[in-house]
């Protein structure tokens, strides 16, 4: 059994995001192309956006740190630490209102 401190991982990735010109950093927590379930911790420095992109399949987003805004068409969701949302199956973007870290979980096979 493997255990990971998401708190520590979020802090590490936020440090990297703040230092990166893109304002973001990410690390795979679980999975990869050989797994049906993939979890990625994404950190965004305040004011930065993960630009509009297609939904990766069935996916959820859990806010670990900070405040984010997920926009999918006319739908807008704002979340803070502890909040969870099912990502709509269409193009969307993610904006960090503050320094933020989220856990993206994607099911690649139904």
PyMOL commands that set and color helices and strands:
alter all, ss='L'
color gray80, all
select helices_A, chain A and resi 6-19
alter helices_A, ss='H'
color red, helices_A
select strands_A, chain A and resi 24-30+37-44+49-53+58-65+67-72+75-80+84-86+92-96+100-107
alter strands_A, ss='S'
color yellow, strands_A
deselect
rebuild
show_as cartoon
